[in-house]
Amino acid sequence: MRLSRTSLAAGVAFALMSFGLIVPASRTPQTGFGLGPVCAQAQNLGQRVVMGAVVDSNSAPVASATVFLKDLKSKSIRSYTTSEKGRFRFAQISRSQDYDLWAEKDGKKTAVKTVSSWDTRPEFEVELKMK
């Protein structure tokens, strides 16, 4: 029995799909049906930097405020004391985790901001405003 190229290609494609090495691509008017490579969901793998500034109600920098970064899965908390210009920076933050971020000083606290694993930016910059 002799196989045509089309039959052979279809058989190979079926075998590759069976092993999960390729997945059917979506149908588009330009390309019709086709096969595409398996897309690894790796966009959130790796690390990011979370940085920003703490300011008061008049948007002036708040020096020596304590900024907290809480990992919502492990519940671990990292802290950072702001610079004279109110700046803070957390390095080596996992992109695959969600975090809460807030600052405190002299009994005042900022609103809690969420750093989401759905946000794919490698650098997350935010302003935290004291109330």
C-alpha positions as CSV (number, residue, x, y, z in Angstrom):
1,M,0.0,0.0,0.0
2,R,1.4,3.3,-1.0
3,L,0.6,6.5,1.0
4,S,0.2,9.8,-0.6
5,R,2.1,12.8,0.9
6,T,-1.2,14.2,2.3
7,S,-2.1,10.9,4.0
8,L,1.4,10.6,5.5
9,A,1.3,14.2,6.7
10,A,-2.1,13.7,8.2
11,G,-0.9,10.6,10.0
12,V,2.2,12.3,11.4
13,A,0.1,15.3,12.5
14,F,-2.3,13.0,14.3
15,A,0.6,11.2,16.0
16,L,2.1,14.5,17.1
17,M,-1.2,15.7,18.5
18,S,-1.7,12.4,20.4
19,F,1.6,13.1,22.2
20,G,0.7,16.7,22.8
21,L,3.6,18.0,20.7
22,I,1.3,20.2,18.5
23,V,-2.2,21.5,18.9
24,P,-4.8,22.5,16.3
25,A,-4.5,26.1,15.5
26,S,-7.6,28.3,15.3
27,R,-9.3,28.8,12.0
28,T,-8.8,32.1,10.3
29,P,-10.1,33.4,7.0
30,Q,-6.6,33.9,5.7
31,T,-5.1,30.5,6.7
32,G,-8.0,28.1,7.1
33,F,-7.3,25.2,9.5
34,G,-3.7,24.4,10.4
35,L,-1.5,23.1,13.1
36,G,0.6,25.2,15.4
37,P,3.2,24.5,18.0
38,V,2.3,23.9,21.6
39,C,2.3,27.2,23.3
40,A,4.0,27.0,26.7
41,Q,2.3,29.3,29.2
42,A,5.6,30.8,30.2
43,Q,4.8,34.5,30.0
44,N,4.6,34.7,33.8
45,L,7.6,32.6,34.6
46,G,10.5,34.5,35.9
47,Q,10.9,37.5,38.1
48,R,9.9,41.2,38.1
49,V,10.8,44.3,40.0
50,V,8.1,46.1,42.1
51,M,9.0,49.8,42.6
52,G,7.5,53.2,43.2
53,A,7.1,56.0,45.6
54,V,5.2,56.8,48.8
55,V,3.6,60.3,48.8
56,D,1.5,62.2,51.3
57,S,-1.9,63.8,50.5
58,N,-0.1,66.7,48.9
59,S,1.9,64.4,46.7
60,A,5.1,65.2,48.6
61,P,7.5,62.3,49.0
62,V,7.4,60.4,52.4
63,A,10.8,59.4,53.6
64,S,11.4,56.5,56.0
65,A,7.9,55.0,55.4
66,T,7.8,51.2,55.6
67,V,6.5,49.5,52.5
68,F,5.2,46.0,52.8
69,L,4.9,43.3,50.0
70,K,2.9,40.3,51.0
71,D,2.9,37.1,49.0
72,L,-0.8,36.0,49.0
73,K,0.1,32.3,48.6
74,S,2.8,31.8,51.3
75,K,1.7,34.8,53.4
76,S,5.3,35.8,53.7
77,I,6.0,39.6,54.0
78,R,9.0,41.6,52.8
79,S,9.5,45.2,53.9
80,Y,11.5,48.2,52.6
81,T,12.2,51.6,54.2
82,T,11.7,54.4,51.6
83,S,14.5,56.7,50.7
84,E,14.6,60.5,51.3
85,K,12.7,60.8,48.0
86,G,10.0,58.3,49.1
87,R,11.2,55.7,46.7
88,F,11.2,51.9,47.2
89,R,12.2,48.9,45.2
90,F,11.7,45.1,45.6
91,A,13.7,42.9,43.3
92,Q,13.4,39.2,42.4
93,I,9.6,39.1,42.8
94,S,7.9,36.1,41.2
95,R,5.6,36.8,38.3
96,S,3.6,33.7,39.0
97,Q,2.4,34.9,42.4
98,D,-0.1,37.6,43.6
99,Y,1.0,40.2,46.1
100,D,-0.5,42.9,48.3
101,L,1.5,46.1,48.5
102,W,1.0,49.0,51.0
103,A,3.0,51.5,53.1
104,E,2.8,52.7,56.7
105,K,4.3,55.6,58.7
106,D,3.3,57.3,62.0
107,G,0.0,55.5,62.2
108,K,-1.0,56.4,58.7
109,K,-1.5,53.8,56.0
110,T,-1.9,53.8,52.2
111,A,-4.6,51.8,50.3
112,V,-3.5,48.2,49.5
113,K,-2.5,47.7,45.9
114,T,-2.5,44.3,44.2
115,V,0.4,43.1,42.1
116,S,-1.3,40.4,40.0
117,S,0.3,37.4,38.3
118,W,-1.9,38.3,35.3
119,D,0.1,41.5,34.9
120,T,3.0,40.4,32.6
121,R,5.1,43.6,33.0
122,P,8.7,42.8,34.2
123,E,8.7,46.2,36.0
124,F,5.6,47.1,38.1
125,E,5.7,50.8,39.2
126,V,3.1,52.3,41.5
127,E,2.5,55.4,43.6
128,L,1.2,54.7,47.2
129,K,-0.6,57.7,48.7
130,M,-0.9,58.2,52.5
131,K,-4.3,59.0,53.8
